Amino acid sequence: MTHDQRTMTNPPALHDPTPYGYSHAVSAPGELAFIAGQYASDADGSPVPDGFADQVDLALDRLRSALEGVGLGFEHVVRLGSYIVDHEPARLEILGKALHARFGDRLPAQTLSGVASLAMPGMLFEIDAVAVRPAPRPDTD
C-alpha cells in the first residue's frame, strides 16, 4: 500500500491531534480502520475532567466520534487497547460497566495495560481501537 492510499481523519468534534504527531483515525482501502488513543479532552486536547469514571465516559464518547468520522460505529470495533493509570480492580469494574453500556454483550477483544502515566498530566485513561468495515453486499436484483 502506498502512502496516498491511506485516509487520515480528524473529525471536527475532536481536537486537532496533529501537533501531537497522530491522527484520530486512519483507514485504507479494504476492511480495517485504526483509531488512535482517545482520552477525555476538551476542544484543545487538554485532559478533562478529574475523575476516572468521568474520563472513561468522555474518552468513549471521543472514540465514538473518531469512529463516526470514518463512517463506522461501536458495532464495527473488533479490538480495543485500554490504558489505565494506577490500575486497580475498582477501575476495571468502572471500565467494564462503561463498555457494556456501549457494546452490550457483543464486546470486542481487549488488551488492558496498567501504566504509570499517559501522554499528558491529568490523563487517567486512554483507549484505542481497530474496526472492520463491513464488506459491500452484492446486488440481489
C-alpha positions as CSV (number, residue, x, y, z in Angstrom):
1,M,0.0,0.0,0.0
2,T,1.4,3.4,-0.9
3,H,1.2,6.3,1.5
4,D,-1.5,8.2,-0.5
5,Q,-3.9,5.2,-0.3
6,R,-4.5,6.0,3.4
7,T,-7.1,8.4,4.6
8,M,-6.3,10.3,7.8
9,T,-9.5,11.6,9.5
10,N,-9.7,14.2,12.3
11,P,-13.4,14.8,12.9
12,P,-14.3,18.4,13.8
13,A,-16.0,17.1,17.0
14,L,-12.5,16.2,18.3
15,H,-9.4,18.4,19.0
16,D,-6.7,18.7,16.3
17,P,-4.2,15.9,17.2
18,T,-1.6,16.7,14.5
19,P,0.6,18.8,16.8
20,Y,1.0,15.7,19.0
21,G,2.0,13.6,16.0
22,Y,-1.0,11.4,15.3
23,S,-4.5,11.3,13.6
24,H,-7.7,10.3,15.3
25,A,-8.4,7.7,12.7
26,V,-6.7,6.1,9.7
27,S,-8.5,4.0,7.1
28,A,-7.2,2.4,4.0
29,P,-8.8,0.7,1.0
30,G,-10.1,-2.6,2.4
31,E,-11.6,-3.5,5.6
32,L,-9.7,-2.1,8.6
33,A,-9.8,1.2,10.4
34,F,-7.3,2.1,13.1
35,I,-8.4,4.6,15.8
36,A,-5.7,6.3,17.8
37,G,-5.9,6.6,21.6
38,Q,-8.8,8.7,22.7
39,Y,-9.0,10.3,26.0
40,A,-11.2,12.7,28.0
41,S,-10.3,16.0,26.3
42,D,-11.6,19.5,25.7
43,A,-11.7,21.2,22.2
44,D,-8.0,22.0,22.5
45,G,-6.9,18.5,23.5
46,S,-6.4,19.3,27.2
47,P,-7.4,16.4,29.6
48,V,-10.7,16.9,31.4
49,P,-12.4,16.1,33.9
50,D,-10.6,14.9,37.0
51,G,-12.5,11.7,38.0
52,F,-11.6,8.3,36.5
53,A,-15.3,7.3,35.7
54,D,-15.9,10.7,34.0
55,Q,-12.7,10.3,32.0
56,V,-13.7,6.8,30.8
57,D,-17.1,8.1,29.7
58,L,-15.8,11.1,27.8
59,A,-13.0,9.0,26.2
60,L,-15.6,6.5,24.9
61,D,-17.6,9.5,23.5
62,R,-14.4,10.6,21.8
63,L,-13.9,7.1,20.4
64,R,-17.4,7.1,19.0
65,S,-16.7,10.5,17.3
66,A,-13.5,9.1,15.8
67,L,-15.3,6.0,14.5
68,E,-18.1,8.1,13.1
69,G,-15.5,10.2,11.3
70,V,-14.7,7.2,9.1
71,G,-18.3,6.1,8.8
72,L,-18.2,3.4,11.5
73,G,-19.6,2.8,14.9
74,F,-19.1,0.7,18.0
75,E,-20.6,-2.3,16.3
76,H,-17.7,-2.4,13.9
77,V,-15.0,-2.5,16.6
78,V,-13.1,-5.8,16.9
79,R,-10.3,-4.8,19.2
80,L,-9.7,-2.3,22.0
81,G,-6.5,-1.3,23.7
82,S,-7.1,0.3,27.1
83,Y,-4.6,2.1,29.3
84,I,-5.3,2.9,32.9
85,V,-3.1,5.0,35.2
86,D,-2.7,3.4,38.7
87,H,-4.8,0.4,37.7
88,E,-6.8,-1.3,40.4
89,P,-9.8,-3.7,40.4
90,A,-12.3,-0.9,41.1
91,R,-11.2,0.9,37.9
92,L,-11.7,-2.3,35.9
93,E,-15.2,-2.5,37.2
94,I,-15.9,1.1,36.1
95,L,-14.5,0.4,32.6
96,G,-16.4,-2.9,32.3
97,K,-19.7,-1.1,33.0
98,A,-18.9,1.7,30.6
99,L,-18.0,-0.8,27.8
100,H,-21.2,-2.9,28.4
101,A,-23.3,0.3,28.2
102,R,-21.9,0.9,24.7
103,F,-21.2,-2.6,23.3
104,G,-23.9,-4.6,25.1
105,D,-23.0,-8.3,25.0
106,R,-21.0,-8.0,21.8
107,L,-17.7,-7.0,23.4
108,P,-14.6,-6.7,21.2
109,A,-11.3,-8.2,22.1
110,Q,-9.4,-6.0,24.5
111,T,-5.9,-5.6,26.0
112,L,-5.8,-3.6,29.2
113,S,-2.5,-2.2,30.3
114,G,-1.9,-0.6,33.7
115,V,0.5,2.3,33.2
116,A,2.4,4.8,35.5
117,S,1.4,7.7,33.3
118,L,0.0,8.7,29.9
119,A,0.9,11.4,27.4
120,M,-0.2,14.4,29.4
121,P,-0.6,15.2,33.1
122,G,-4.1,14.6,34.3
123,M,-4.8,11.7,31.9
124,L,-6.1,8.7,33.8
125,F,-7.5,6.7,30.9
126,E,-6.9,6.2,27.1
127,I,-8.4,3.8,24.6
128,D,-7.6,2.9,21.0
129,A,-9.5,0.6,18.6
130,V,-9.4,-1.4,15.4
131,A,-12.6,-1.6,13.5
132,V,-13.7,-3.6,10.5
133,R,-15.6,-2.0,7.7
134,P,-18.4,-4.3,6.5
135,A,-18.0,-5.9,3.1
136,P,-20.3,-4.5,0.5
137,R,-23.4,-6.6,-0.1
138,P,-23.7,-8.0,-3.6
139,D,-26.7,-6.7,-5.6
140,T,-29.6,-9.0,-5.4
141,D,-31.5,-7.7,-8.4
